[in-house]
Amino acid sequence: MEIPVKQQLLYHLQDLGKEELKTFHWYLQNANIVGYEAIKKFSLEDAGREQTVDLMVSMYTTENALQVARAILKEIQTNGGKGQSVQLQSSRALSASATEAHCMCKPRLKSHLKKKFQVVFEGIAKAGYPTLLNQIYTDLYITEGGAAERNEEHEVRQIETVSRRQDSAETTVRQVDIFKSSLRRDRPIRTALTMGVAGVGKTILTQKFTLDWADGKTNQDIEFTFPFTFKELNVLKEKKFSLVELVHLFFPETKEAGICSFDQFQVVFIFDGLDECRLPLDFHNSEVLTDPTESTSVDVLLTNLIRGKLLPSARLWITTRPAAANQIPPECVDMVTEVRGFSDPQKEEYFRKRFRYEQQTNRIISHIKSSRSLHIMCHIPVFCWITASVLEDMLKTREGDELPKTLTEMYIHFLVVHLKLMKVKYEGGSGSDPHWSPESRKMIESLAKLAFEQMQKGNLIFYESDLTECGIDIRAASVYSGVFTQIFKEERGLYQDKVFCFVHLSVQEFLAALHVHLTFMNSGVNLLSQQPTSQPQMTKEFAERCFYQRAVDEALRSPNGHLDLFLRFLLGLSLETNQTLLRGLLTKAGSGSKTNRETAQYIKEKIREHFSPGKTTGLFECLHELKDPNLKEELQRYLSTKSKKENNIDESITR
């Protein structure tokens, strides 16, 4: 088997002493002597053998790097250096055992990863019709650069903001080139950090990268790709492993092949979902670990791997939501990229791949464009899936019905469509049967309670104990795969800890609003204020007015906007038309049109108090959810009080 060029180069350099390596670096800085482009001096400062190899391959390409090395070592020999110990003509190869292990392990690992990632989760799959990643994958809009800093806006607001910044001046990156920087060609990329809001496609991105590698399509200079998720690593919090043992645990093919060292191979570690990490990553006080066979806690392994103390020749790709990006010290990151989700053309591409019939596709795309809220949210791939599942069902079964235009309408339909699919798949009913049974009501109420309690704690992932506290049966929760996805390494049989999450942050916030709505309607308690809003002497209308006004106040007080989308859902649920869609779950009638008008008037008064542009936009979006008939006039009144420079409100907000 032919030995990869990088390994040949590394073995050549390992035969050089400290002074010889300095001489080799000097020639690289003056490579014109041997007829090649020079590498800048500062790039080689403190560069070890592995970093030198990476620099050479990056500068000269894989094909030319070995020729450069041969020319320099020959020059050193000619000028009386100590390089004579290096015999390039019979380049040192990997040991026979390492070569044999590599040949045995790589195809097995690729087969395992292809099986794992070729099918993706998209709600309740129809028997015999799995969703194939390569069939539905649409390129995402990824930009290079940016700072890993905290953003205090709600993530829906962030996706709206970045959607306006998509212009030709930005440097875009393909997922296959995540370790290739156009801005830093003089330095190899060891650690890449990719940011993006929840549901924007970070996980799919890593899965597509891995699948393309396993299929032999891209990045074939990489010998092993090891994808991990922090959800999986969290359950190992109390256990100890060496790096080799951790790889053996998740990828048994490496253990079966007898591979106990990865220094000889070009390895990529993928760590998806830093924001979901519950390990105590401490980059300042953690013990230093350099031996990949030494056992320690998983958090110490990760910090040393990221810092480059452990396996410095490896490449790392970490994904995260923006709020958690600053957990990684800047000096440990070579490149930052940002996933912006779908651009407008990519949205259309997704729906055209999703639906067969052009007339149906055109109607769906036209409807999404007509609603500002839906069009913005469709930058998020998961929301495209939610929208597709709802509109497909409505066009098939309720041809004459008006399609949902607000977020609340869309998520109510999503819940109802899902329950209908569940009834058909798991209970043997027909699509026309009533959707709500005592069992399904209890489950949704329990899930809604869990969503609210975990939202208050800032958690997107949770464990069996969290579910049990909310009265959720673990087996039943797995059935609800369209709302709930269960993530655990069942095929390994090594540990039974199960990790749960809602399919998207917005689904969790919708269900949280549903829980607050149900609790108030059934008991008069406003969970946002932790005290009864409804008093015996209060009229129903007055109690409802206080309830919604207090919710508006709480959202405006939130420093990071985490209640913005929740508030829109809560107000949307107050509309009688939306409550009708949930008949069977909602047993008591909610607020009337008078309360809705009073709530809208209260929001307009708040708009005139001159909050930040983000807060003001959120208030206008609340009026849109309430379907306020005077929304356009209110927006024009607001804009008339602002200069062009001060105007940060998009006039399409009324759509």
Secondary structure, 3 states (H helix, E strand, C coil): CCCCHHHHHHHHHHCCCHHHHHHHHHHHHCHHHHCCCCCCHHHHCCCCHHHHHHHHHHHHHHHHHHHHHHHHHHHHHHCCCCHHHCCCCCCCCCCHHHHHHHHHHHHHHHHHHHHHHCEECCCCCECCECEEHHHHCCCCCEEECCCCCCCCCCHHHHHHHHHCCCCCCCCECCHHHCCCCCCCCCCCCCEEEEECCCCCCHHHHHHHHHHHHHCCCCCCCCCEEEEEEHHHHHCCCCCEECHHHHHHHHCHHHHHCCCCCCCCCCEEEEEECHHHCCCCCCCCCCCCCCCCCCCEEHHHHHHHHHHCCCCCCCEEEEEECHHHHHHCCHHHCCEEEEECCCCHHHHHHHHHHHCCCHHHHHHHHHHHHHCHHHHHHCCCHHHHHHHHHHHHHHHHHCCCCCCCCCHHHHHHHHHHHHHHHHHHHHCCCCCCCCCCCHHHHHHHHHHHHHHHHHHHHCCCEEEHHHHHHCCCCHHHHHHCCCCEEEECCCCCCCCCCCEEEECCHHHHHHHHHHHHHHHHHHHCEECCCCEECCCCCCCHHHHHHHHHHHHHHHHHHCCCCCCHHHHHHHHHCCCHHHHHHCECCECCCCCCHHHHHHHHHHHHHHHCCCCCHHHHHHHHHHHHHCCCCCHHHHHHHHHHCCCCCCCCCCHHHHC
